[in-house]
Amino acid sequence: MNLVDVELQGGVNFDLSENQKMIAEMIRDFGEKEIEPYKMKWDESQEFPIDLFKKLGELGLMGVLVPQEYGGSGFGYHEYVTAISELSKLDGSIGLSMAAHNSLCTGHILQFANEEQKHKWLPKLATAEWIGAWGLTEPNTGSDAANMKTTAVQDGDHWVIDGSKNFITHGISGDIAVVIARTGEVGDSHGMTAFVIERGTEGFSGGRKEDKLGMRASETAELIFDNCRIHKNNVLGEIGDGFIQALKVLDGGRISIAALSLGIAEGALNAALAYSKEREQFNQPIANFQGISFKLADMATKLEAAKLLTFQAADLKSKNQKCSKESAMAKYYASEVAVENANDAVQIFGGYGYTKDFPVEKYYRDAKLCTIGEGTSEIQKIVIARSILK
């Protein structure tokens, strides 16, 4: 079964739709065979398992939001949130790479490319024939993206790009990247443009790979541009609209990080629940002690609240309605819950929670990225505050 085989249906409901149930079941079955046995090996070696993502492509999970006419599964954000969170329960790294490929690179092309560009690139991305990367962040401009140093200068029918991007998911292994470069004045929000650059283009290369605390099977590396010449046909949308496009792409990206956070938070809770029923102290399961049961109650409540915020944002996004505030709220709250639930899970496991023999130490390491990537928690508060103070 793959996602295209699942019958399309609409409607919002607090219960999972049949589509969502089938996607969740498909991922659980797939993960038991293809992820669980290998995830700690990938984590230890920081191996990016490209072959796994090719298999996810066969299942339709690398083009969840891409219409079927471009080779995708043609689903909405409800199904997408379910897919990311189910993968992230198994391994946050896999959920992160799947989300970055779908939301950022593929999502940017889907939203802003012309028809010729969509037919050229989306079928390869939707099937994972090509892995996608997305380049906005630079060494000195994280949240301050408007001051980026990477430049693109027009030369006849071509553009020449120079500079570098860092903290880029799939920076080395990606076959194609959407890159935002400065084409106008520094600090001008209309002075940046989006370009699509294929691997193999002269002057385009991957740089140093980051050695990370968590999410270690999701590759994070530099993109380097040295007199990189690309044709004007590789411009996405209008010249000068790159930063504005990026902000719209990040609305969807924040929902995907919220979904990633849900998976980690729920994985940590499930592990803590199971352990608290099995682990005995003073001749009874530790779940019987109020100190433990209250922690579990808090974890479960925060998880449910994060789910509601995330699916609210997903619903607005699926209806093409404005969701900047809601996606920021979902991303902010769910990511903080992931960190809190992972922390509490380690505490419930006690000394064993600090060892790699049990799953919660990995949730603990993976969770922190959710509060940083695609806009820190502090940036989300700025987005929310501006929205409510208008």
Contacts in CASP RR format, 6 or more apart in sequence:
PFRMAT RR
TARGET T0000
AUTHOR 0000-0000-0000
METHOD contacts of the structure
MODEL  1
MNLVDVELQGGVNFDLSENQKMIAEMIRDFGEKEIEPYKMKWDESQEFPI
DLFKKLGELGLMGVLVPQEYGGSGFGYHEYVTAISELSKLDGSIGLSMAA
HNSLCTGHILQFANEEQKHKWLPKLATAEWIGAWGLTEPNTGSDAANMKT
TAVQDGDHWVIDGSKNFITHGISGDIAVVIARTGEVGDSHGMTAFVIERG
TEGFSGGRKEDKLGMRASETAELIFDNCRIHKNNVLGEIGDGFIQALKVL
DGGRISIAALSLGIAEGALNAALAYSKEREQFNQPIANFQGISFKLADMA
TKLEAAKLLTFQAADLKSKNQKCSKESAMAKYYASEVAVENANDAVQIFG
GYGYTKDFPVEKYYRDAKLCTIGEGTSEIQKIVIARSILK
1 22 0 8 1.000
1 26 0 8 1.000
1 59 0 8 1.000
2 26 0 8 1.000
2 58 0 8 1.000
2 59 0 8 1.000
2 60 0 8 1.000
2 73 0 8 1.000
3 23 0 8 1.000
3 59 0 8 1.000
3 60 0 8 1.000
3 61 0 8 1.000
3 63 0 8 1.000
3 64 0 8 1.000
3 72 0 8 1.000
3 73 0 8 1.000
3 74 0 8 1.000
3 75 0 8 1.000
3 79 0 8 1.000
4 60 0 8 1.000
4 68 0 8 1.000
4 72 0 8 1.000
4 73 0 8 1.000
4 74 0 8 1.000
6 18 0 8 1.000
6 19 0 8 1.000
6 22 0 8 1.000
6 23 0 8 1.000
6 73 0 8 1.000
7 18 0 8 1.000
7 19 0 8 1.000
8 19 0 8 1.000
8 74 0 8 1.000
8 75 0 8 1.000
9 17 0 8 1.000
9 18 0 8 1.000
9 19 0 8 1.000
10 17 0 8 1.000
11 17 0 8 1.000
12 78 0 8 1.000
12 315 0 8 1.000
16 24 0 8 1.000
16 82 0 8 1.000
17 78 0 8 1.000
17 79 0 8 1.000
19 75 0 8 1.000
19 78 0 8 1.000
19 79 0 8 1.000
20 78 0 8 1.000
20 79 0 8 1.000
20 82 0 8 1.000
23 79 0 8 1.000
23 82 0 8 1.000
23 83 0 8 1.000
23 86 0 8 1.000
24 82 0 8 1.000
24 86 0 8 1.000
26 59 0 8 1.000
27 61 0 8 1.000
27 83 0 8 1.000
27 86 0 8 1.000
27 87 0 8 1.000
27 90 0 8 1.000
28 86 0 8 1.000
30 55 0 8 1.000
30 59 0 8 1.000
31 90 0 8 1.000
34 52 0 8 1.000
34 55 0 8 1.000
35 52 0 8 1.000
35 87 0 8 1.000
35 90 0 8 1.000
35 91 0 8 1.000
35 94 0 8 1.000
36 90 0 8 1.000
38 49 0 8 1.000
39 90 0 8 1.000
39 91 0 8 1.000
39 93 0 8 1.000
39 94 0 8 1.000
39 217 0 8 1.000
39 362 0 8 1.000
40 356 0 8 1.000
40 362 0 8 1.000
41 47 0 8 1.000
42 48 0 8 1.000
42 49 0 8 1.000
42 91 0 8 1.000
42 93 0 8 1.000
42 216 0 8 1.000
42 217 0 8 1.000
43 93 0 8 1.000
43 214 0 8 1.000
43 216 0 8 1.000
43 217 0 8 1.000
43 362 0 8 1.000
44 216 0 8 1.000
46 209 0 8 1.000
46 211 0 8 1.000
46 212 0 8 1.000
46 216 0 8 1.000
46 217 0 8 1.000
47 217 0 8 1.000
48 97 0 8 1.000
48 170 0 8 1.000
48 173 0 8 1.000
48 217 0 8 1.000
48 218 0 8 1.000
48 219 0 8 1.000
49 94 0 8 1.000
49 217 0 8 1.000
50 131 0 8 1.000
50 173 0 8 1.000
52 94 0 8 1.000
53 62 0 8 1.000
53 97 0 8 1.000
53 98 0 8 1.000
53 101 0 8 1.000
53 128 0 8 1.000
53 131 0 8 1.000
54 128 0 8 1.000
56 62 0 8 1.000
56 98 0 8 1.000
56 128 0 8 1.000
57 63 0 8 1.000
57 126 0 8 1.000
57 127 0 8 1.000
57 128 0 8 1.000
58 127 0 8 1.000
58 128 0 8 1.000
60 72 0 8 1.000
60 73 0 8 1.000
60 126 0 8 1.000
60 127 0 8 1.000
61 73 0 8 1.000
61 83 0 8 1.000
61 87 0 8 1.000
61 98 0 8 1.000
62 98 0 8 1.000
62 101 0 8 1.000
62 102 0 8 1.000
62 106 0 8 1.000
62 125 0 8 1.000
62 126 0 8 1.000
62 127 0 8 1.000
62 128 0 8 1.000
63 71 0 8 1.000
63 72 0 8 1.000
63 73 0 8 1.000
63 74 0 8 1.000
63 102 0 8 1.000
63 106 0 8 1.000
63 125 0 8 1.000
63 126 0 8 1.000
63 127 0 8 1.000
64 72 0 8 1.000
64 73 0 8 1.000
64 74 0 8 1.000
64 75 0 8 1.000
64 76 0 8 1.000
64 79 0 8 1.000
64 80 0 8 1.000
64 83 0 8 1.000
64 102 0 8 1.000
65 73 0 8 1.000
65 74 0 8 1.000
65 75 0 8 1.000
65 76 0 8 1.000
65 77 0 8 1.000
65 80 0 8 1.000
65 102 0 8 1.000
65 106 0 8 1.000
65 107 0 8 1.000
65 110 0 8 1.000
66 72 0 8 1.000
66 73 0 8 1.000
66 74 0 8 1.000
66 106 0 8 1.000
66 110 0 8 1.000
66 122 0 8 1.000
66 125 0 8 1.000
66 126 0 8 1.000
67 74 0 8 1.000
68 74 0 8 1.000
70 110 0 8 1.000
70 118 0 8 1.000
70 119 0 8 1.000
70 122 0 8 1.000
70 123 0 8 1.000
70 126 0 8 1.000
71 122 0 8 1.000
71 123 0 8 1.000
71 126 0 8 1.000
71 127 0 8 1.000
72 122 0 8 1.000
72 123 0 8 1.000
72 126 0 8 1.000
72 127 0 8 1.000
73 79 0 8 1.000
73 126 0 8 1.000
76 314 0 8 1.000
76 318 0 8 1.000
77 252 0 8 1.000
77 255 0 8 1.000
77 313 0 8 1.000
77 314 0 8 1.000
77 315 0 8 1.000
77 317 0 8 1.000
77 318 0 8 1.000
78 311 0 8 1.000
78 314 0 8 1.000
78 315 0 8 1.000
78 318 0 8 1.000
80 102 0 8 1.000
80 255 0 8 1.000
80 256 0 8 1.000
80 259 0 8 1.000
80 314 0 8 1.000
81 255 0 8 1.000
81 256 0 8 1.000
81 258 0 8 1.000
81 259 0 8 1.000
81 262 0 8 1.000
81 310 0 8 1.000
81 311 0 8 1.000
81 314 0 8 1.000
82 259 0 8 1.000
83 98 0 8 1.000
84 95 0 8 1.000
84 98 0 8 1.000
84 99 0 8 1.000
84 256 0 8 1.000
84 259 0 8 1.000
84 260 0 8 1.000
84 263 0 8 1.000
85 259 0 8 1.000
85 260 0 8 1.000
85 262 0 8 1.000
85 263 0 8 1.000
85 266 0 8 1.000
86 263 0 8 1.000
87 94 0 8 1.000
87 95 0 8 1.000
87 98 0 8 1.000
88 94 0 8 1.000
88 95 0 8 1.000
88 96 0 8 1.000
88 259 0 8 1.000
88 260 0 8 1.000
88 261 0 8 1.000
88 262 0 8 1.000
88 263 0 8 1.000
88 264 0 8 1.000
89 263 0 8 1.000
89 264 0 8 1.000
89 266 0 8 1.000
89 267 0 8 1.000
89 270 0 8 1.000
91 217 0 8 1.000
91 362 0 8 1.000
92 215 0 8 1.000
92 218 0 8 1.000
92 260 0 8 1.000
92 263 0 8 1.000
92 264 0 8 1.000
92 366 0 8 1.000
93 214 0 8 1.000
93 215 0 8 1.000
93 216 0 8 1.000
93 217 0 8 1.000
93 218 0 8 1.000
93 366 0 8 1.000
94 217 0 8 1.000
94 218 0 8 1.000
95 218 0 8 1.000
95 260 0 8 1.000
96 169 0 8 1.000
96 215 0 8 1.000
96 218 0 8 1.000
96 260 0 8 1.000
96 369 0 8 1.000
97 169 0 8 1.000
97 170 0 8 1.000
97 217 0 8 1.000
97 218 0 8 1.000
97 219 0 8 1.000
99 253 0 8 1.000
99 256 0 8 1.000
99 257 0 8 1.000
99 259 0 8 1.000
99 260 0 8 1.000
100 132 0 8 1.000
100 133 0 8 1.000
100 134 0 8 1.000
100 169 0 8 1.000
100 170 0 8 1.000
100 218 0 8 1.000
100 256 0 8 1.000
101 125 0 8 1.000
101 128 0 8 1.000
101 131 0 8 1.000
101 132 0 8 1.000
101 169 0 8 1.000
101 170 0 8 1.000
102 256 0 8 1.000
103 249 0 8 1.000
103 252 0 8 1.000
103 253 0 8 1.000
103 255 0 8 1.000
103 256 0 8 1.000
104 132 0 8 1.000
104 133 0 8 1.000
104 134 0 8 1.000
104 169 0 8 1.000
104 178 0 8 1.000
104 249 0 8 1.000
104 253 0 8 1.000
105 125 0 8 1.000
105 132 0 8 1.000
105 133 0 8 1.000
105 134 0 8 1.000
105 176 0 8 1.000
105 177 0 8 1.000
105 178 0 8 1.000
106 122 0 8 1.000
106 125 0 8 1.000
106 126 0 8 1.000
106 132 0 8 1.000
107 249 0 8 1.000
108 134 0 8 1.000
108 178 0 8 1.000
108 194 0 8 1.000
108 236 0 8 1.000
108 245 0 8 1.000
108 246 0 8 1.000
108 249 0 8 1.000
109 117 0 8 1.000
109 118 0 8 1.000
109 121 0 8 1.000
109 122 0 8 1.000
109 125 0 8 1.000
109 178 0 8 1.000
109 196 0 8 1.000
109 236 0 8 1.000
110 118 0 8 1.000
110 122 0 8 1.000
111 245 0 8 1.000
111 248 0 8 1.000
111 249 0 8 1.000
112 194 0 8 1.000
112 236 0 8 1.000
112 237 0 8 1.000
112 241 0 8 1.000
112 245 0 8 1.000
113 121 0 8 1.000
113 122 0 8 1.000
113 196 0 8 1.000
113 236 0 8 1.000
113 237 0 8 1.000
114 237 0 8 1.000
116 233 0 8 1.000
117 196 0 8 1.000
117 233 0 8 1.000
117 236 0 8 1.000
121 130 0 8 1.000
121 176 0 8 1.000
121 196 0 8 1.000
123 129 0 8 1.000
124 130 0 8 1.000
124 175 0 8 1.000
124 176 0 8 1.000
125 132 0 8 1.000
125 176 0 8 1.000
129 175 0 8 1.000
130 174 0 8 1.000
130 175 0 8 1.000
130 176 0 8 1.000
131 170 0 8 1.000
131 173 0 8 1.000
131 174 0 8 1.000
131 175 0 8 1.000
131 176 0 8 1.000
132 170 0 8 1.000
132 174 0 8 1.000
132 175 0 8 1.000
132 176 0 8 1.000
132 177 0 8 1.000
133 168 0 8 1.000
133 169 0 8 1.000
133 170 0 8 1.000
133 171 0 8 1.000
133 174 0 8 1.000
133 176 0 8 1.000
133 177 0 8 1.000
133 178 0 8 1.000
133 223 0 8 1.000
134 168 0 8 1.000
134 169 0 8 1.000
134 177 0 8 1.000
134 178 0 8 1.000
134 179 0 8 1.000
134 249 0 8 1.000
135 165 0 8 1.000
135 168 0 8 1.000
135 177 0 8 1.000
135 178 0 8 1.000
135 179 0 8 1.000
135 180 0 8 1.000
135 223 0 8 1.000
136 145 0 8 1.000
136 148 0 8 1.000
136 165 0 8 1.000
136 180 0 8 1.000
136 246 0 8 1.000
137 145 0 8 1.000
137 165 0 8 1.000
137 166 0 8 1.000
137 167 0 8 1.000
137 168 0 8 1.000
138 145 0 8 1.000
138 148 0 8 1.000
138 149 0 8 1.000
138 150 0 8 1.000
138 164 0 8 1.000
138 165 0 8 1.000
138 166 0 8 1.000
139 164 0 8 1.000
139 166 0 8 1.000
140 147 0 8 1.000
140 149 0 8 1.000
141 147 0 8 1.000
141 148 0 8 1.000
141 149 0 8 1.000
143 375 0 8 1.000
143 376 0 8 1.000
143 378 0 8 1.000
143 379 0 8 1.000
145 180 0 8 1.000
145 243 0 8 1.000
145 246 0 8 1.000
146 186 0 8 1.000
146 187 0 8 1.000
146 188 0 8 1.000
146 189 0 8 1.000
146 192 0 8 1.000
146 243 0 8 1.000
147 186 0 8 1.000
147 187 0 8 1.000
148 180 0 8 1.000
148 181 0 8 1.000
148 182 0 8 1.000
148 192 0 8 1.000
149 163 0 8 1.000
149 182 0 8 1.000
150 161 0 8 1.000
150 162 0 8 1.000
150 163 0 8 1.000
150 164 0 8 1.000
150 165 0 8 1.000
150 179 0 8 1.000
150 180 0 8 1.000
150 181 0 8 1.000
150 182 0 8 1.000
150 225 0 8 1.000
151 161 0 8 1.000
151 162 0 8 1.000
151 163 0 8 1.000
151 181 0 8 1.000
151 182 0 8 1.000
151 183 0 8 1.000
152 159 0 8 1.000
152 160 0 8 1.000
152 161 0 8 1.000
152 181 0 8 1.000
152 182 0 8 1.000
152 183 0 8 1.000
152 193 0 8 1.000
152 195 0 8 1.000
153 159 0 8 1.000
153 160 0 8 1.000
153 162 0 8 1.000
153 183 0 8 1.000
154 160 0 8 1.000
154 183 0 8 1.000
154 232 0 8 1.000
155 229 0 8 1.000
156 232 0 8 1.000
157 231 0 8 1.000
157 232 0 8 1.000
158 229 0 8 1.000
158 230 0 8 1.000
158 231 0 8 1.000
158 232 0 8 1.000
159 195 0 8 1.000
159 229 0 8 1.000
159 230 0 8 1.000
159 231 0 8 1.000
159 232 0 8 1.000
159 234 0 8 1.000
159 235 0 8 1.000
160 227 0 8 1.000
160 228 0 8 1.000
160 229 0 8 1.000
161 179 0 8 1.000
161 181 0 8 1.000
161 195 0 8 1.000
161 197 0 8 1.000
161 204 0 8 1.000
161 225 0 8 1.000
161 228 0 8 1.000
161 229 0 8 1.000
161 230 0 8 1.000
162 225 0 8 1.000
162 226 0 8 1.000
162 227 0 8 1.000
162 228 0 8 1.000
163 224 0 8 1.000
163 225 0 8 1.000
163 226 0 8 1.000
164 222 0 8 1.000
164 223 0 8 1.000
164 224 0 8 1.000
164 225 0 8 1.000
165 179 0 8 1.000
165 222 0 8 1.000
165 223 0 8 1.000
166 210 0 8 1.000
166 221 0 8 1.000
166 222 0 8 1.000
166 223 0 8 1.000
167 210 0 8 1.000
167 220 0 8 1.000
167 373 0 8 1.000
168 177 0 8 1.000
168 220 0 8 1.000
168 221 0 8 1.000
168 222 0 8 1.000
168 223 0 8 1.000
169 218 0 8 1.000
169 219 0 8 1.000
169 220 0 8 1.000
170 219 0 8 1.000
170 221 0 8 1.000
171 177 0 8 1.000
171 206 0 8 1.000
171 207 0 8 1.000
171 219 0 8 1.000
171 220 0 8 1.000
171 221 0 8 1.000
171 222 0 8 1.000
171 223 0 8 1.000
172 206 0 8 1.000
172 207 0 8 1.000
172 209 0 8 1.000
172 219 0 8 1.000
172 221 0 8 1.000
173 219 0 8 1.000
174 199 0 8 1.000
175 198 0 8 1.000
175 199 0 8 1.000
176 196 0 8 1.000
176 197 0 8 1.000
176 198 0 8 1.000
176 199 0 8 1.000
177 196 0 8 1.000
177 197 0 8 1.000
177 199 0 8 1.000
177 204 0 8 1.000
177 223 0 8 1.000
178 194 0 8 1.000
178 195 0 8 1.000
178 196 0 8 1.000
178 236 0 8 1.000
179 194 0 8 1.000
179 195 0 8 1.000
179 196 0 8 1.000
179 197 0 8 1.000
179 223 0 8 1.000
179 225 0 8 1.000
180 192 0 8 1.000
180 193 0 8 1.000
180 194 0 8 1.000
180 195 0 8 1.000
180 242 0 8 1.000
180 243 0 8 1.000
180 245 0 8 1.000
180 246 0 8 1.000
181 192 0 8 1.000
181 193 0 8 1.000
181 195 0 8 1.000
181 225 0 8 1.000
182 191 0 8 1.000
182 192 0 8 1.000
183 191 0 8 1.000
183 192 0 8 1.000
183 193 0 8 1.000
183 239 0 8 1.000
183 240 0 8 1.000
184 191 0 8 1.000
184 192 0 8 1.000
184 240 0 8 1.000
185 191 0 8 1.000
189 243 0 8 1.000
189 244 0 8 1.000
190 240 0 8 1.000
190 241 0 8 1.000
190 243 0 8 1.000
190 244 0 8 1.000
191 240 0 8 1.000
191 242 0 8 1.000
191 243 0 8 1.000
192 240 0 8 1.000
192 242 0 8 1.000
192 243 0 8 1.000
192 246 0 8 1.000
193 235 0 8 1.000
193 236 0 8 1.000
193 239 0 8 1.000
193 240 0 8 1.000
193 241 0 8 1.000
193 242 0 8 1.000
194 235 0 8 1.000
194 236 0 8 1.000
194 237 0 8 1.000
194 241 0 8 1.000
194 242 0 8 1.000
194 245 0 8 1.000
194 246 0 8 1.000
195 230 0 8 1.000
195 234 0 8 1.000
195 235 0 8 1.000
195 236 0 8 1.000
196 230 0 8 1.000
196 234 0 8 1.000
196 236 0 8 1.000
197 204 0 8 1.000
197 228 0 8 1.000
197 230 0 8 1.000
197 234 0 8 1.000
201 228 0 8 1.000
201 229 0 8 1.000
201 230 0 8 1.000
202 228 0 8 1.000
202 229 0 8 1.000
203 224 0 8 1.000
203 225 0 8 1.000
203 226 0 8 1.000
203 227 0 8 1.000
203 228 0 8 1.000
203 229 0 8 1.000
204 223 0 8 1.000
204 224 0 8 1.000
204 225 0 8 1.000
204 228 0 8 1.000
205 223 0 8 1.000
205 224 0 8 1.000
205 226 0 8 1.000
206 221 0 8 1.000
206 222 0 8 1.000
206 223 0 8 1.000
206 224 0 8 1.000
207 221 0 8 1.000
207 222 0 8 1.000
207 223 0 8 1.000
207 224 0 8 1.000
208 221 0 8 1.000
208 222 0 8 1.000
209 219 0 8 1.000
209 220 0 8 1.000
209 221 0 8 1.000
210 220 0 8 1.000
210 221 0 8 1.000
212 220 0 8 1.000
212 369 0 8 1.000
213 365 0 8 1.000
213 368 0 8 1.000
213 369 0 8 1.000
214 362 0 8 1.000
214 365 0 8 1.000
214 366 0 8 1.000
214 368 0 8 1.000
214 369 0 8 1.000
215 365 0 8 1.000
215 366 0 8 1.000
215 369 0 8 1.000
236 242 0 8 1.000
236 245 0 8 1.000
237 245 0 8 1.000
247 324 0 8 1.000
250 374 0 8 1.000
250 375 0 8 1.000
251 317 0 8 1.000
251 323 0 8 1.000
251 324 0 8 1.000
251 327 0 8 1.000
252 317 0 8 1.000
252 323 0 8 1.000
252 327 0 8 1.000
253 327 0 8 1.000
253 331 0 8 1.000
253 374 0 8 1.000
254 313 0 8 1.000
254 327 0 8 1.000
254 328 0 8 1.000
254 330 0 8 1.000
254 331 0 8 1.000
254 374 0 8 1.000
254 375 0 8 1.000
254 380 0 8 1.000
255 310 0 8 1.000
255 313 0 8 1.000
255 314 0 8 1.000
255 317 0 8 1.000
255 323 0 8 1.000
255 327 0 8 1.000
255 330 0 8 1.000
255 331 0 8 1.000
256 374 0 8 1.000
257 331 0 8 1.000
257 334 0 8 1.000
257 335 0 8 1.000
257 370 0 8 1.000
257 373 0 8 1.000
257 374 0 8 1.000
258 306 0 8 1.000
258 309 0 8 1.000
258 310 0 8 1.000
258 313 0 8 1.000
258 327 0 8 1.000
258 330 0 8 1.000
258 331 0 8 1.000
258 333 0 8 1.000
258 334 0 8 1.000
258 335 0 8 1.000
259 310 0 8 1.000
259 314 0 8 1.000
259 334 0 8 1.000
260 338 0 8 1.000
260 370 0 8 1.000
261 306 0 8 1.000
261 331 0 8 1.000
261 334 0 8 1.000
261 335 0 8 1.000
261 337 0 8 1.000
261 338 0 8 1.000
261 367 0 8 1.000
261 370 0 8 1.000
262 303 0 8 1.000
262 306 0 8 1.000
262 307 0 8 1.000
262 310 0 8 1.000
262 334 0 8 1.000
262 338 0 8 1.000
263 338 0 8 1.000
264 338 0 8 1.000
264 341 0 8 1.000
264 342 0 8 1.000
264 363 0 8 1.000
264 366 0 8 1.000
264 367 0 8 1.000
264 370 0 8 1.000
265 299 0 8 1.000
265 302 0 8 1.000
265 303 0 8 1.000
265 306 0 8 1.000
265 334 0 8 1.000
265 337 0 8 1.000
265 338 0 8 1.000
265 341 0 8 1.000
265 342 0 8 1.000
265 367 0 8 1.000
266 303 0 8 1.000
267 359 0 8 1.000
267 363 0 8 1.000
268 299 0 8 1.000
268 338 0 8 1.000
268 341 0 8 1.000
268 342 0 8 1.000
268 344 0 8 1.000
268 345 0 8 1.000
268 360 0 8 1.000
268 363 0 8 1.000
268 364 0 8 1.000
268 367 0 8 1.000
269 296 0 8 1.000
269 299 0 8 1.000
269 300 0 8 1.000
269 303 0 8 1.000
269 341 0 8 1.000
269 345 0 8 1.000
271 345 0 8 1.000
271 349 0 8 1.000
271 358 0 8 1.000
271 359 0 8 1.000
271 360 0 8 1.000
271 363 0 8 1.000
272 295 0 8 1.000
272 296 0 8 1.000
272 299 0 8 1.000
272 344 0 8 1.000
272 345 0 8 1.000
272 348 0 8 1.000
272 349 0 8 1.000
272 360 0 8 1.000
273 287 0 8 1.000
273 296 0 8 1.000
275 348 0 8 1.000
275 349 0 8 1.000
275 352 0 8 1.000
275 358 0 8 1.000
276 285 0 8 1.000
276 286 0 8 1.000
276 287 0 8 1.000
276 292 0 8 1.000
276 293 0 8 1.000
276 296 0 8 1.000
276 348 0 8 1.000
277 285 0 8 1.000
277 287 0 8 1.000
278 285 0 8 1.000
279 285 0 8 1.000
279 286 0 8 1.000
280 286 0 8 1.000
281 289 0 8 1.000
286 292 0 8 1.000
286 348 0 8 1.000
287 293 0 8 1.000
287 296 0 8 1.000
292 348 0 8 1.000
295 344 0 8 1.000
295 347 0 8 1.000
295 348 0 8 1.000
296 348 0 8 1.000
298 344 0 8 1.000
299 340 0 8 1.000
299 341 0 8 1.000
299 344 0 8 1.000
299 345 0 8 1.000
302 337 0 8 1.000
302 340 0 8 1.000
302 341 0 8 1.000
303 337 0 8 1.000
303 341 0 8 1.000
305 333 0 8 1.000
305 337 0 8 1.000
306 330 0 8 1.000
306 333 0 8 1.000
306 334 0 8 1.000
306 337 0 8 1.000
309 326 0 8 1.000
309 329 0 8 1.000
309 330 0 8 1.000
309 333 0 8 1.000
309 334 0 8 1.000
310 330 0 8 1.000
310 334 0 8 1.000
312 326 0 8 1.000
312 330 0 8 1.000
313 323 0 8 1.000
313 326 0 8 1.000
313 327 0 8 1.000
313 329 0 8 1.000
313 330 0 8 1.000
316 322 0 8 1.000
316 323 0 8 1.000
316 326 0 8 1.000
316 327 0 8 1.000
317 323 0 8 1.000
317 327 0 8 1.000
324 383 0 8 1.000
324 387 0 8 1.000
325 383 0 8 1.000
325 384 0 8 1.000
325 387 0 8 1.000
325 388 0 8 1.000
328 380 0 8 1.000
328 383 0 8 1.000
328 384 0 8 1.000
328 387 0 8 1.000
329 380 0 8 1.000
329 384 0 8 1.000
331 374 0 8 1.000
331 375 0 8 1.000
331 380 0 8 1.000
332 377 0 8 1.000
332 380 0 8 1.000
332 381 0 8 1.000
332 384 0 8 1.000
334 370 0 8 1.000
335 367 0 8 1.000
335 370 0 8 1.000
335 371 0 8 1.000
335 377 0 8 1.000
336 371 0 8 1.000
336 377 0 8 1.000
338 363 0 8 1.000
338 367 0 8 1.000
338 370 0 8 1.000
338 371 0 8 1.000
339 367 0 8 1.000
339 368 0 8 1.000
339 370 0 8 1.000
339 371 0 8 1.000
341 363 0 8 1.000
341 367 0 8 1.000
342 360 0 8 1.000
342 363 0 8 1.000
342 364 0 8 1.000
342 366 0 8 1.000
342 367 0 8 1.000
343 364 0 8 1.000
345 353 0 8 1.000
345 360 0 8 1.000
345 363 0 8 1.000
345 364 0 8 1.000
346 353 0 8 1.000
346 354 0 8 1.000
346 360 0 8 1.000
346 361 0 8 1.000
346 364 0 8 1.000
348 360 0 8 1.000
349 358 0 8 1.000
349 360 0 8 1.000
352 358 0 8 1.000
353 360 0 8 1.000
353 361 0 8 1.000
354 361 0 8 1.000
355 361 0 8 1.000
356 362 0 8 1.000
371 377 0 8 1.000
END
